[in-house]
């Protein structure tokens, strides 16, 4: 069998990510016919199809998945090796790609990224905003180096570098009647108040869904959104209540726009922020440097 062409595998990887050949070619800035020709030659060599041209949701065949696993391991090893060589030459260059939940993003942007970029002027950063579920997928497909997730589920293929406890809190408009409650609010009591909930693909949404199942109590929100900012504005405007970690609404609490109401809920109390990477994939030195810097400077990475 002929040797595998890294360029052809790069084309296949792009198809896997962008789902269609035309989108992959556009991202690679290559003529679609060139991509098609290379993939066809690969299939002729293997005598097996590597992608299904009629499937825009999951186009990669089992044979294609085998090739992609090989390609991603090859590229990650290459990046780690080149990063170490750069370090030996004192170039300090590199690229780091991370995914961050929107509720954590403000903490990341406020000071940590600024100070890191000032220390490492030749390192390029790519930051993707992603809920817990999407972040896990990005890690599995090796599109990012590591992810900062909130209340993500345990996954056998992921390695946890660091985790900190940040309970999911009940937040309400400043002066809301629930702030005068003498006892911690129960989950059942919340059905009496207008509410906004975040999308179920996020860690926060997953915890709420889990509580609904345990308490046999369905919350009916007036607003459902995948935007943390939309939920905060909903509460600040006095329209109703929602759930968020304390650190996400720190500024709004300080400016007396939002209050946190005590709530006894073991599921919410155990929520954690985790820094995750793919098990067995070595981080580049640039990624390691960023991870160490964030662990020292981010409020979300301290209990």
C-alpha atoms as an extended CHARMM CRD file, in Angstrom:
* protein
*
       303  EXT
         1         1  UNK       CA              0.0000000000        0.0000000000        0.0000000000  PROA      1               0.0000000000
         2         2  UNK       CA              1.2570000000        3.4960000000       -0.8300000000  PROA      2               0.0000000000
         3         3  UNK       CA              2.2400000000        5.9620000000        1.8760000000  PROA      3               0.0000000000
         4         4  UNK       CA             -0.4950000000        8.2540000000        3.1730000000  PROA      4               0.0000000000
         5         5  UNK       CA             -0.2910000000       11.8580000000        2.0420000000  PROA      5               0.0000000000
         6         6  UNK       CA             -0.4730000000       14.3280000000        4.9780000000  PROA      6               0.0000000000
         7         7  UNK       CA             -2.0110000000       16.9120000000        2.6580000000  PROA      7               0.0000000000
         8         8  UNK       CA             -4.8040000000       14.5530000000        1.6220000000  PROA      8               0.0000000000
         9         9  UNK       CA             -5.4480000000       13.7090000000        5.2710000000  PROA      9               0.0000000000
        10        10  UNK       CA             -5.6140000000       17.4360000000        5.9930000000  PROA      10              0.0000000000
        11        11  UNK       CA             -8.3310000000       17.7190000000        3.3480000000  PROA      11              0.0000000000
        12        12  UNK       CA            -10.2370000000       14.8240000000        4.9140000000  PROA      12              0.0000000000
        13        13  UNK       CA             -9.9380000000       16.4210000000        8.3540000000  PROA      13              0.0000000000
        14        14  UNK       CA            -11.3930000000       19.6560000000        6.9790000000  PROA      14              0.0000000000
        15        15  UNK       CA            -14.3360000000       17.7510000000        5.4820000000  PROA      15              0.0000000000
        16        16  UNK       CA            -14.9310000000       16.1160000000        8.8620000000  PROA      16              0.0000000000
        17        17  UNK       CA            -15.0340000000       19.4990000000       10.5540000000  PROA      17              0.0000000000
        18        18  UNK       CA            -17.0000000000       21.5440000000        8.0150000000  PROA      18              0.0000000000
        19        19  UNK       CA            -19.2200000000       18.6430000000        6.8090000000  PROA      19              0.0000000000
        20        20  UNK       CA            -19.0940000000       19.4030000000        3.0730000000  PROA      20              0.0000000000
        21        21  UNK       CA            -16.3070000000       19.3910000000        0.5150000000  PROA      21              0.0000000000
        22        22  UNK       CA            -17.0730000000       22.9250000000       -0.6850000000  PROA      22              0.0000000000
        23        23  UNK       CA            -16.9480000000       24.4060000000        2.8170000000  PROA      23              0.0000000000
        24        24  UNK       CA            -13.7190000000       22.5220000000        3.5320000000  PROA      24              0.0000000000
        25        25  UNK       CA            -12.1470000000       23.7590000000        0.3020000000  PROA      25              0.0000000000
        26        26  UNK       CA            -13.2040000000       27.3250000000        1.0600000000  PROA      26              0.0000000000
        27        27  UNK       CA            -11.6190000000       27.1670000000        4.5130000000  PROA      27              0.0000000000
        28        28  UNK       CA             -8.4230000000       25.7420000000        3.0250000000  PROA      28              0.0000000000
        29        29  UNK       CA             -8.5100000000       28.2960000000        0.1900000000  PROA      29              0.0000000000
        30        30  UNK       CA             -8.2160000000       25.4750000000       -2.3590000000  PROA      30              0.0000000000
        31        31  UNK       CA            -10.2370000000       24.6830000000       -5.4520000000  PROA      31              0.0000000000
        32        32  UNK       CA            -12.9380000000       22.0900000000       -4.5860000000  PROA      32              0.0000000000
        33        33  UNK       CA            -11.9630000000       19.9610000000       -7.5910000000  PROA      33              0.0000000000
        34        34  UNK       CA             -8.4220000000       19.6040000000       -6.2190000000  PROA      34              0.0000000000
        35        35  UNK       CA             -9.7600000000       18.3970000000       -2.8800000000  PROA      35              0.0000000000
        36        36  UNK       CA            -12.1470000000       15.9780000000       -4.5950000000  PROA      36              0.0000000000
        37        37  UNK       CA             -9.3740000000       14.6070000000       -6.7850000000  PROA      37              0.0000000000
        38        38  UNK       CA             -7.0390000000       13.9710000000       -3.8440000000  PROA      38              0.0000000000
        39        39  UNK       CA             -9.7750000000       12.2390000000       -1.8320000000  PROA      39              0.0000000000
        40        40  UNK       CA            -10.7330000000       10.0820000000       -4.8180000000  PROA      40              0.0000000000
        41        41  UNK       CA             -7.0960000000        9.0220000000       -5.2800000000  PROA      41              0.0000000000
        42        42  UNK       CA             -6.9270000000        8.1160000000       -1.5940000000  PROA      42              0.0000000000
        43        43  UNK       CA            -10.0800000000        5.9910000000       -1.8830000000  PROA      43              0.0000000000
        44        44  UNK       CA             -8.6950000000        4.2650000000       -4.9740000000  PROA      44              0.0000000000
        45        45  UNK       CA             -5.5110000000        3.4230000000       -3.0600000000  PROA      45              0.0000000000
        46        46  UNK       CA             -7.4030000000        2.1020000000       -0.0400000000  PROA      46              0.0000000000
        47        47  UNK       CA            -10.1410000000        0.4680000000       -2.1150000000  PROA      47              0.0000000000
        48        48  UNK       CA            -12.5890000000        1.8430000000        0.4630000000  PROA      48              0.0000000000
        49        49  UNK       CA            -14.6620000000        5.0560000000        0.6560000000  PROA      49              0.0000000000
        50        50  UNK       CA            -13.4730000000        7.5420000000        3.2750000000  PROA      50              0.0000000000
        51        51  UNK       CA            -16.4180000000        9.9300000000        3.1300000000  PROA      51              0.0000000000
        52        52  UNK       CA            -20.0670000000        9.7540000000        2.1600000000  PROA      52              0.0000000000
        53        53  UNK       CA            -20.7910000000       12.5150000000       -0.3540000000  PROA      53              0.0000000000
        54        54  UNK       CA            -24.5410000000       12.3400000000        0.3720000000  PROA      54              0.0000000000
        55        55  UNK       CA            -24.2870000000       12.7590000000        4.1430000000  PROA      55              0.0000000000
        56        56  UNK       CA            -23.8780000000       16.3520000000        5.3510000000  PROA      56              0.0000000000
        57        57  UNK       CA            -24.2830000000       15.5110000000        9.0330000000  PROA      57              0.0000000000
        58        58  UNK       CA            -21.7040000000       12.7590000000        9.5260000000  PROA      58              0.0000000000
        59        59  UNK       CA            -19.8720000000       12.3070000000        6.2260000000  PROA      59              0.0000000000
        60        60  UNK       CA            -16.8340000000       10.3600000000        7.4230000000  PROA      60              0.0000000000
        61        61  UNK       CA            -16.9000000000        6.5620000000        6.9710000000  PROA      61              0.0000000000
        62        62  UNK       CA            -15.2990000000        4.0890000000        9.4310000000  PROA      62              0.0000000000
        63        63  UNK       CA            -12.2330000000        3.9000000000        7.1840000000  PROA      63              0.0000000000
        64        64  UNK       CA            -12.0710000000        7.6900000000        7.1650000000  PROA      64              0.0000000000
        65        65  UNK       CA            -12.2820000000        7.8020000000       10.9730000000  PROA      65              0.0000000000
        66        66  UNK       CA             -9.2780000000        5.4740000000       11.2080000000  PROA      66              0.0000000000
        67        67  UNK       CA             -7.3070000000        7.8170000000        8.9640000000  PROA      67              0.0000000000
        68        68  UNK       CA             -8.3610000000       10.8770000000       10.9630000000  PROA      68              0.0000000000
        69        69  UNK       CA             -7.2420000000        9.3180000000       14.2470000000  PROA      69              0.0000000000
        70        70  UNK       CA             -3.8310000000        8.6820000000       12.7100000000  PROA      70              0.0000000000
        71        71  UNK       CA             -3.6450000000       12.1960000000       11.2290000000  PROA      71              0.0000000000
        72        72  UNK       CA             -4.5930000000       13.9370000000       14.4870000000  PROA      72              0.0000000000
        73        73  UNK       CA             -2.0590000000       11.9630000000       16.5170000000  PROA      73              0.0000000000
        74        74  UNK       CA              0.5960000000       12.7400000000       13.9090000000  PROA      74              0.0000000000
        75        75  UNK       CA             -0.1170000000       16.4870000000       13.8910000000  PROA      75              0.0000000000
        76        76  UNK       CA             -0.3100000000       16.7800000000       17.6910000000  PROA      76              0.0000000000
        77        77  UNK       CA              3.0320000000       14.9810000000       18.0750000000  PROA      77              0.0000000000
        78        78  UNK       CA              4.5370000000       17.2350000000       15.4300000000  PROA      78              0.0000000000
        79        79  UNK       CA              3.2610000000       20.3570000000       17.2000000000  PROA      79              0.0000000000
        80        80  UNK       CA              4.6460000000       19.2020000000       20.5450000000  PROA      80              0.0000000000
        81        81  UNK       CA              8.0440000000       18.4290000000       19.0080000000  PROA      81              0.0000000000
        82        82  UNK       CA              8.2600000000       21.7510000000       17.1800000000  PROA      82              0.0000000000
        83        83  UNK       CA              7.1980000000       23.5770000000       20.3320000000  PROA      83              0.0000000000
        84        84  UNK       CA             10.0510000000       21.9840000000       22.3150000000  PROA      84              0.0000000000
        85        85  UNK       CA             12.5300000000       22.8570000000       19.5570000000  PROA      85              0.0000000000
        86        86  UNK       CA             11.3030000000       26.4510000000       19.5590000000  PROA      86              0.0000000000
        87        87  UNK       CA             11.7760000000       26.5710000000       23.3130000000  PROA      87              0.0000000000
        88        88  UNK       CA             15.3590000000       25.3150000000       22.9710000000  PROA      88              0.0000000000
        89        89  UNK       CA             16.0130000000       28.0940000000       20.4710000000  PROA      89              0.0000000000
        90        90  UNK       CA             14.3970000000       30.6280000000       22.8410000000  PROA      90              0.0000000000
        91        91  UNK       CA             11.9440000000       31.6720000000       20.1410000000  PROA      91              0.0000000000
        92        92  UNK       CA              8.9460000000       31.3050000000       22.4870000000  PROA      92              0.0000000000
        93        93  UNK       CA              6.5700000000       31.1420000000       19.5530000000  PROA      93              0.0000000000
        94        94  UNK       CA              3.5270000000       28.9750000000       19.0710000000  PROA      94              0.0000000000
        95        95  UNK       CA             -0.2290000000       28.8150000000       18.7770000000  PROA      95              0.0000000000
        96        96  UNK       CA             -2.7130000000       27.8550000000       21.4770000000  PROA      96              0.0000000000
        97        97  UNK       CA             -6.3680000000       27.0300000000       20.8190000000  PROA      97              0.0000000000
        98        98  UNK       CA             -8.8170000000       26.8400000000       23.6980000000  PROA      98              0.0000000000
        99        99  UNK       CA            -12.5750000000       26.6750000000       24.2590000000  PROA      99              0.0000000000
       100       100  UNK       CA            -14.2710000000       28.5500000000       27.0940000000  PROA      100             0.0000000000
       101       101  UNK       CA            -17.8280000000       28.6680000000       28.3640000000  PROA      101             0.0000000000
       102       102  UNK       CA            -19.4820000000       32.0880000000       28.0380000000  PROA      102             0.0000000000
       103       103  UNK       CA            -19.9970000000       32.3210000000       31.7780000000  PROA      103             0.0000000000
       104       104  UNK       CA            -16.2350000000       31.9320000000       32.2850000000  PROA      104             0.0000000000
       105       105  UNK       CA            -15.1790000000       34.1070000000       29.3570000000  PROA      105             0.0000000000
       106       106  UNK       CA            -15.4000000000       37.4220000000       31.2190000000  PROA      106             0.0000000000
       107       107  UNK       CA            -12.9650000000       36.2240000000       33.8820000000  PROA      107             0.0000000000
       108       108  UNK       CA            -10.5890000000       35.0270000000       31.1630000000  PROA      108             0.0000000000
       109       109  UNK       CA            -10.6810000000       38.2630000000       29.1760000000  PROA      109             0.0000000000
       110       110  UNK       CA            -10.6140000000       40.7320000000       32.0720000000  PROA      110             0.0000000000
       111       111  UNK       CA             -6.9640000000       40.2620000000       33.0380000000  PROA      111             0.0000000000
       112       112  UNK       CA             -5.5810000000       36.7830000000       32.4070000000  PROA      112             0.0000000000
       113       113  UNK       CA             -5.3040000000       36.9480000000       28.6140000000  PROA      113             0.0000000000
       114       114  UNK       CA             -3.9760000000       40.4920000000       28.6430000000  PROA      114             0.0000000000
       115       115  UNK       CA             -1.1550000000       39.6650000000       31.0390000000  PROA      115             0.0000000000
       116       116  UNK       CA             -0.3090000000       36.4290000000       29.2010000000  PROA      116             0.0000000000
       117       117  UNK       CA             -0.0740000000       38.1730000000       25.8210000000  PROA      117             0.0000000000
       118       118  UNK       CA              2.1610000000       40.8350000000       27.3330000000  PROA      118             0.0000000000
       119       119  UNK       CA              4.4970000000       38.1320000000       28.6840000000  PROA      119             0.0000000000
       120       120  UNK       CA              4.4780000000       36.0320000000       25.4870000000  PROA      120             0.0000000000
       121       121  UNK       CA              4.2500000000       38.4680000000       22.5930000000  PROA      121             0.0000000000
       122       122  UNK       CA              4.9210000000       35.8430000000       19.8760000000  PROA      122             0.0000000000
       123       123  UNK       CA              2.2990000000       33.3130000000       20.9650000000  PROA      123             0.0000000000
       124       124  UNK       CA             -0.9780000000       33.4100000000       19.0430000000  PROA      124             0.0000000000
       125       125  UNK       CA             -4.2110000000       32.5460000000       20.8370000000  PROA      125             0.0000000000
       126       126  UNK       CA             -7.4960000000       31.2790000000       19.4410000000  PROA      126             0.0000000000
       127       127  UNK       CA            -10.4100000000       31.3560000000       21.8820000000  PROA      127             0.0000000000
       128       128  UNK       CA            -13.7030000000       29.6840000000       20.9470000000  PROA      128             0.0000000000
       129       129  UNK       CA            -16.8080000000       30.2210000000       23.0460000000  PROA      129             0.0000000000
       130       130  UNK       CA            -18.4470000000       26.8390000000       23.6070000000  PROA      130             0.0000000000
       131       131  UNK       CA            -20.8280000000       25.2070000000       26.0290000000  PROA      131             0.0000000000
       132       132  UNK       CA            -19.7170000000       22.1060000000       27.9120000000  PROA      132             0.0000000000
       133       133  UNK       CA            -21.0900000000       19.6920000000       25.3080000000  PROA      133             0.0000000000
       134       134  UNK       CA            -19.5730000000       21.5370000000       22.3450000000  PROA      134             0.0000000000
       135       135  UNK       CA            -16.2290000000       21.9240000000       24.1380000000  PROA      135             0.0000000000
       136       136  UNK       CA            -16.0020000000       18.1670000000       24.6610000000  PROA      136             0.0000000000
       137       137  UNK       CA            -16.6540000000       17.6000000000       20.9630000000  PROA      137             0.0000000000
       138       138  UNK       CA            -13.9500000000       20.1130000000       20.0030000000  PROA      138             0.0000000000
       139       139  UNK       CA            -11.5070000000       18.2530000000       22.2470000000  PROA      139             0.0000000000
       140       140  UNK       CA            -12.3980000000       14.8570000000       20.8060000000  PROA      140             0.0000000000
       141       141  UNK       CA            -11.9610000000       16.1660000000       17.2700000000  PROA      141             0.0000000000
       142       142  UNK       CA             -8.6400000000       17.7520000000       18.3500000000  PROA      142             0.0000000000
       143       143  UNK       CA             -9.5430000000       21.2370000000       17.1690000000  PROA      143             0.0000000000
       144       144  UNK       CA             -8.3930000000       22.7720000000       20.4730000000  PROA      144             0.0000000000
       145       145  UNK       CA             -5.6130000000       22.1930000000       23.0010000000  PROA      145             0.0000000000
       146       146  UNK       CA             -7.7080000000       22.4340000000       26.1490000000  PROA      146             0.0000000000
       147       147  UNK       CA            -11.0850000000       23.6320000000       27.3780000000  PROA      147             0.0000000000
       148       148  UNK       CA            -12.4040000000       25.4590000000       30.4250000000  PROA      148             0.0000000000
       149       149  UNK       CA            -15.8110000000       23.9530000000       31.1210000000  PROA      149             0.0000000000
       150       150  UNK       CA            -18.5270000000       24.4350000000       33.7040000000  PROA      150             0.0000000000
       151       151  UNK       CA            -20.3620000000       21.3950000000       35.0800000000  PROA      151             0.0000000000
       152       152  UNK       CA            -19.2170000000       19.1300000000       32.2400000000  PROA      152             0.0000000000
       153       153  UNK       CA            -19.8690000000       15.3830000000       32.4850000000  PROA      153             0.0000000000
       154       154  UNK       CA            -17.0000000000       12.9900000000       33.1470000000  PROA      154             0.0000000000
       155       155  UNK       CA            -15.5650000000       11.5160000000       29.9550000000  PROA      155             0.0000000000
       156       156  UNK       CA            -13.1460000000        8.5530000000       29.7380000000  PROA      156             0.0000000000
       157       157  UNK       CA            -11.1890000000       10.1120000000       26.8440000000  PROA      157             0.0000000000
       158       158  UNK       CA            -10.5670000000       13.4220000000       28.6120000000  PROA      158             0.0000000000
       159       159  UNK       CA             -7.9110000000       14.3430000000       31.1700000000  PROA      159             0.0000000000
       160       160  UNK       CA             -8.6940000000       16.8470000000       33.9370000000  PROA      160             0.0000000000
       161       161  UNK       CA             -5.7650000000       19.1500000000       34.7300000000  PROA      161             0.0000000000
       162       162  UNK       CA             -7.5570000000       21.1890000000       37.3680000000  PROA      162             0.0000000000
       163       163  UNK       CA            -10.9930000000       21.5180000000       38.9240000000  PROA      163             0.0000000000
       164       164  UNK       CA            -12.4780000000       24.0670000000       41.2970000000  PROA      164             0.0000000000
       165       165  UNK       CA            -15.8190000000       24.2840000000       43.0500000000  PROA      165             0.0000000000
       166       166  UNK       CA            -18.2160000000       27.0050000000       41.8430000000  PROA      166             0.0000000000
       167       167  UNK       CA            -21.8210000000       26.2710000000       42.8430000000  PROA      167             0.0000000000
       168       168  UNK       CA            -24.6750000000       27.2160000000       40.5600000000  PROA      168             0.0000000000
       169       169  UNK       CA            -26.5320000000       29.9930000000       42.3710000000  PROA      169             0.0000000000
       170       170  UNK       CA            -30.0480000000       31.4020000000       42.2510000000  PROA      170             0.0000000000
       171       171  UNK       CA            -29.7550000000       35.0050000000       41.0840000000  PROA      171             0.0000000000
       172       172  UNK       CA            -32.5650000000       37.5510000000       41.2480000000  PROA      172             0.0000000000
       173       173  UNK       CA            -33.0950000000       41.2880000000       40.5740000000  PROA      173             0.0000000000
       174       174  UNK       CA            -31.8540000000       43.5600000000       43.3380000000  PROA      174             0.0000000000
       175       175  UNK       CA            -34.5160000000       43.8620000000       46.0370000000  PROA      175             0.0000000000
       176       176  UNK       CA            -36.5440000000       40.8730000000       44.7650000000  PROA      176             0.0000000000
       177       177  UNK       CA            -39.0080000000       39.3870000000       47.2620000000  PROA      177             0.0000000000
       178       178  UNK       CA            -36.9830000000       36.1430000000       47.4510000000  PROA      178             0.0000000000
       179       179  UNK       CA            -34.1440000000       38.0870000000       49.0930000000  PROA      179             0.0000000000
       180       180  UNK       CA            -36.3600000000       38.4360000000       52.1580000000  PROA      180             0.0000000000
       181       181  UNK       CA            -36.8750000000       34.6800000000       52.5680000000  PROA      181             0.0000000000
       182       182  UNK       CA            -35.8880000000       33.5080000000       56.0620000000  PROA      182             0.0000000000
       183       183  UNK       CA            -34.9730000000       29.9790000000       54.9170000000  PROA      183             0.0000000000
       184       184  UNK       CA            -33.0530000000       28.7210000000       51.8570000000  PROA      184             0.0000000000
       185       185  UNK       CA            -35.3540000000       28.6080000000       48.8560000000  PROA      185             0.0000000000
       186       186  UNK       CA            -36.4030000000       25.1710000000       47.5780000000  PROA      186             0.0000000000
       187       187  UNK       CA            -36.4070000000       24.0950000000       43.9480000000  PROA      187             0.0000000000
       188       188  UNK       CA            -40.1840000000       23.6240000000       44.0440000000  PROA      188             0.0000000000
       189       189  UNK       CA            -40.7890000000       27.2410000000       45.1320000000  PROA      189             0.0000000000
       190       190  UNK       CA            -39.1910000000       28.5710000000       41.9550000000  PROA      190             0.0000000000
       191       191  UNK       CA            -42.1330000000       27.5360000000       39.7830000000  PROA      191             0.0000000000
       192       192  UNK       CA            -44.0260000000       30.5860000000       41.1070000000  PROA      192             0.0000000000
       193       193  UNK       CA            -41.6140000000       33.1230000000       39.5620000000  PROA      193             0.0000000000
       194       194  UNK       CA            -40.8490000000       34.2300000000       35.9950000000  PROA      194             0.0000000000
       195       195  UNK       CA            -37.6140000000       32.5830000000       34.9430000000  PROA      195             0.0000000000
       196       196  UNK       CA            -34.9650000000       32.4740000000       32.2360000000  PROA      196             0.0000000000
       197       197  UNK       CA            -33.0240000000       29.2800000000       31.5270000000  PROA      197             0.0000000000
       198       198  UNK       CA            -29.9290000000       28.6120000000       29.4720000000  PROA      198             0.0000000000
       199       199  UNK       CA            -29.6880000000       26.0390000000       26.7030000000  PROA      199             0.0000000000
       200       200  UNK       CA            -29.4300000000       22.3950000000       27.8090000000  PROA      200             0.0000000000
       201       201  UNK       CA            -26.1640000000       21.8660000000       25.8980000000  PROA      201             0.0000000000
       202       202  UNK       CA            -24.3550000000       23.9860000000       28.5100000000  PROA      202             0.0000000000
       203       203  UNK       CA            -23.1890000000       22.7930000000       31.9080000000  PROA      203             0.0000000000
       204       204  UNK       CA            -25.6240000000       25.1060000000       33.6780000000  PROA      204             0.0000000000
       205       205  UNK       CA            -28.4890000000       23.8140000000       31.5610000000  PROA      205             0.0000000000
       206       206  UNK       CA            -27.5030000000       20.2150000000       32.2620000000  PROA      206             0.0000000000
       207       207  UNK       CA            -27.6340000000       20.7990000000       36.0350000000  PROA      207             0.0000000000
       208       208  UNK       CA            -31.0870000000       22.3710000000       35.8390000000  PROA      208             0.0000000000
       209       209  UNK       CA            -32.3670000000       19.4630000000       33.7570000000  PROA      209             0.0000000000
       210       210  UNK       CA            -30.9310000000       17.0050000000       36.2770000000  PROA      210             0.0000000000
       211       211  UNK       CA            -32.7020000000       18.8070000000       39.1340000000  PROA      211             0.0000000000
       212       212  UNK       CA            -35.9720000000       18.7520000000       37.2220000000  PROA      212             0.0000000000
       213       213  UNK       CA            -35.6750000000       14.9770000000       36.8540000000  PROA      213             0.0000000000
       214       214  UNK       CA            -34.8010000000       14.3950000000       40.5070000000  PROA      214             0.0000000000
       215       215  UNK       CA            -37.5230000000       16.6840000000       41.8790000000  PROA      215             0.0000000000
       216       216  UNK       CA            -40.0940000000       15.6270000000       39.2600000000  PROA      216             0.0000000000
       217       217  UNK       CA            -40.6440000000       19.3240000000       38.7070000000  PROA      217             0.0000000000
       218       218  UNK       CA            -40.6310000000       20.9340000000       35.2540000000  PROA      218             0.0000000000
       219       219  UNK       CA            -39.5500000000       24.5670000000       35.0780000000  PROA      219             0.0000000000
       220       220  UNK       CA            -41.2740000000       26.5630000000       32.3470000000  PROA      220             0.0000000000
       221       221  UNK       CA            -39.0990000000       29.5670000000       31.4540000000  PROA      221             0.0000000000
       222       222  UNK       CA            -40.3640000000       32.8020000000       29.9560000000  PROA      222             0.0000000000
       223       223  UNK       CA            -37.0170000000       33.0260000000       28.1840000000  PROA      223             0.0000000000
       224       224  UNK       CA            -34.6760000000       30.2700000000       27.0240000000  PROA      224             0.0000000000
       225       225  UNK       CA            -31.3860000000       31.2750000000       25.4400000000  PROA      225             0.0000000000
       226       226  UNK       CA            -27.8580000000       30.0000000000       24.8120000000  PROA      226             0.0000000000
       227       227  UNK       CA            -26.5160000000       33.4240000000       25.8430000000  PROA      227             0.0000000000
       228       228  UNK       CA            -25.3300000000       34.1580000000       29.3740000000  PROA      228             0.0000000000
       229       229  UNK       CA            -25.5180000000       37.8750000000       28.5950000000  PROA      229             0.0000000000
       230       230  UNK       CA            -29.2010000000       37.5510000000       27.6390000000  PROA      230             0.0000000000
       231       231  UNK       CA            -29.9790000000       35.8100000000       30.9260000000  PROA      231             0.0000000000
       232       232  UNK       CA            -28.1160000000       38.4310000000       32.9510000000  PROA      232             0.0000000000
       233       233  UNK       CA            -29.9940000000       41.2370000000       31.1950000000  PROA      233             0.0000000000
       234       234  UNK       CA            -33.2620000000       39.4080000000       31.8800000000  PROA      234             0.0000000000
       235       235  UNK       CA            -32.5270000000       39.5210000000       35.6180000000  PROA      235             0.0000000000
       236       236  UNK       CA            -31.0160000000       43.0230000000       35.6870000000  PROA      236             0.0000000000
       237       237  UNK       CA            -34.1200000000       44.3420000000       33.9040000000  PROA      237             0.0000000000
       238       238  UNK       CA            -36.3040000000       42.9430000000       36.6710000000  PROA      238             0.0000000000
       239       239  UNK       CA            -38.0660000000       40.4560000000       34.3980000000  PROA      239             0.0000000000
       240       240  UNK       CA            -37.3430000000       37.4060000000       36.5370000000  PROA      240             0.0000000000
       241       241  UNK       CA            -34.7880000000       35.0090000000       37.9920000000  PROA      241             0.0000000000
       242       242  UNK       CA            -32.2100000000       32.5120000000       36.7190000000  PROA      242             0.0000000000
       243       243  UNK       CA            -29.1980000000       30.4070000000       37.7690000000  PROA      243             0.0000000000
       244       244  UNK       CA            -25.5190000000       31.3140000000       37.4250000000  PROA      244             0.0000000000
       245       245  UNK       CA            -22.2080000000       30.8850000000       39.2620000000  PROA      245             0.0000000000
       246       246  UNK       CA            -21.3940000000       33.7270000000       41.6380000000  PROA      246             0.0000000000
       247       247  UNK       CA            -18.2500000000       34.6780000000       39.7260000000  PROA      247             0.0000000000
       248       248  UNK       CA            -20.2150000000       35.1990000000       36.4890000000  PROA      248             0.0000000000
       249       249  UNK       CA            -22.3360000000       37.9620000000       38.0790000000  PROA      249             0.0000000000
       250       250  UNK       CA            -19.6440000000       39.4300000000       40.3340000000  PROA      250             0.0000000000
       251       251  UNK       CA            -19.7780000000       42.8950000000       38.7530000000  PROA      251             0.0000000000
       252       252  UNK       CA            -23.5850000000       43.0360000000       38.7400000000  PROA      252             0.0000000000
       253       253  UNK       CA            -23.6600000000       42.1290000000       42.4390000000  PROA      253             0.0000000000
       254       254  UNK       CA            -21.0740000000       44.8070000000       43.2400000000  PROA      254             0.0000000000
       255       255  UNK       CA            -23.1630000000       47.4270000000       41.4050000000  PROA      255             0.0000000000
       256       256  UNK       CA            -26.3950000000       46.3500000000       43.1810000000  PROA      256             0.0000000000
       257       257  UNK       CA            -28.1230000000       45.1440000000       40.0410000000  PROA      257             0.0000000000
       258       258  UNK       CA            -28.3480000000       41.4780000000       41.0430000000  PROA      258             0.0000000000
       259       259  UNK       CA            -28.5340000000       39.5500000000       44.3030000000  PROA      259             0.0000000000
       260       260  UNK       CA            -27.8190000000       35.9120000000       45.1360000000  PROA      260             0.0000000000
       261       261  UNK       CA            -30.4650000000       34.0980000000       47.1540000000  PROA      261             0.0000000000
       262       262  UNK       CA            -29.4620000000       31.1250000000       49.3570000000  PROA      262             0.0000000000
       263       263  UNK       CA            -30.7910000000       27.8560000000       48.0070000000  PROA      263             0.0000000000
       264       264  UNK       CA            -30.2710000000       24.3640000000       49.3850000000  PROA      264             0.0000000000
       265       265  UNK       CA            -29.5310000000       22.1770000000       46.3720000000  PROA      265             0.0000000000
       266       266  UNK       CA            -26.8180000000       19.4730000000       46.5900000000  PROA      266             0.0000000000
       267       267  UNK       CA            -26.5960000000       19.1640000000       42.7940000000  PROA      267             0.0000000000
       268       268  UNK       CA            -25.9700000000       22.8790000000       42.2760000000  PROA      268             0.0000000000
       269       269  UNK       CA            -23.5510000000       22.9690000000       45.2070000000  PROA      269             0.0000000000
       270       270  UNK       CA            -21.2550000000       20.3840000000       43.6050000000  PROA      270             0.0000000000
       271       271  UNK       CA            -20.8240000000       22.2050000000       40.2750000000  PROA      271             0.0000000000
       272       272  UNK       CA            -17.1950000000       22.5210000000       39.1780000000  PROA      272             0.0000000000
       273       273  UNK       CA            -15.0730000000       24.3630000000       36.6630000000  PROA      273             0.0000000000
       274       274  UNK       CA            -12.7140000000       21.9350000000       34.9330000000  PROA      274             0.0000000000
       275       275  UNK       CA             -9.7080000000       22.3900000000       32.6660000000  PROA      275             0.0000000000
       276       276  UNK       CA             -9.7970000000       19.4620000000       30.2400000000  PROA      276             0.0000000000
       277       277  UNK       CA             -7.6320000000       18.1240000000       27.4320000000  PROA      277             0.0000000000
       278       278  UNK       CA             -7.6580000000       14.9520000000       25.3770000000  PROA      278             0.0000000000
       279       279  UNK       CA             -6.2550000000       11.9450000000       27.2430000000  PROA      279             0.0000000000
       280       280  UNK       CA             -2.8900000000       10.9260000000       25.8060000000  PROA      280             0.0000000000
       281       281  UNK       CA             -2.3980000000       14.0860000000       23.7730000000  PROA      281             0.0000000000
       282       282  UNK       CA              0.6460000000       16.0470000000       24.8940000000  PROA      282             0.0000000000
       283       283  UNK       CA              0.1800000000       19.7860000000       25.3200000000  PROA      283             0.0000000000
       284       284  UNK       CA              2.6370000000       22.0410000000       23.5160000000  PROA      284             0.0000000000
       285       285  UNK       CA              4.8750000000       24.1990000000       25.6780000000  PROA      285             0.0000000000
       286       286  UNK       CA              2.8360000000       27.2650000000       24.6920000000  PROA      286             0.0000000000
       287       287  UNK       CA             -0.3780000000       25.5440000000       25.8270000000  PROA      287             0.0000000000
       288       288  UNK       CA              1.2870000000       24.4560000000       29.0700000000  PROA      288             0.0000000000
       289       289  UNK       CA              2.4530000000       28.0190000000       29.6960000000  PROA      289             0.0000000000
       290       290  UNK       CA             -1.0550000000       29.3770000000       29.1550000000  PROA      290             0.0000000000
       291       291  UNK       CA             -2.5950000000       26.7420000000       31.4100000000  PROA      291             0.0000000000
       292       292  UNK       CA             -0.1390000000       27.5470000000       34.2110000000  PROA      292             0.0000000000
       293       293  UNK       CA             -0.7720000000       31.2700000000       33.8000000000  PROA      293             0.0000000000
       294       294  UNK       CA             -4.5540000000       30.8660000000       33.9250000000  PROA      294             0.0000000000
       295       295  UNK       CA             -4.3460000000       28.6480000000       37.0010000000  PROA      295             0.0000000000
       296       296  UNK       CA             -2.5300000000       31.4760000000       38.7890000000  PROA      296             0.0000000000
       297       297  UNK       CA             -4.6010000000       34.4380000000       37.5840000000  PROA      297             0.0000000000
       298       298  UNK       CA             -8.2150000000       33.3550000000       36.9240000000  PROA      298             0.0000000000
       299       299  UNK       CA            -10.7530000000       33.6710000000       39.7180000000  PROA      299             0.0000000000
       300       300  UNK       CA            -12.7090000000       30.7360000000       38.2790000000  PROA      300             0.0000000000
       301       301  UNK       CA             -9.6610000000       28.5040000000       38.7810000000  PROA      301             0.0000000000
       302       302  UNK       CA             -9.6100000000       29.1550000000       42.5160000000  PROA      302             0.0000000000
       303       303  UNK       CA            -12.2100000000       27.8560000000       44.9690000000  PROA      303             0.0000000000
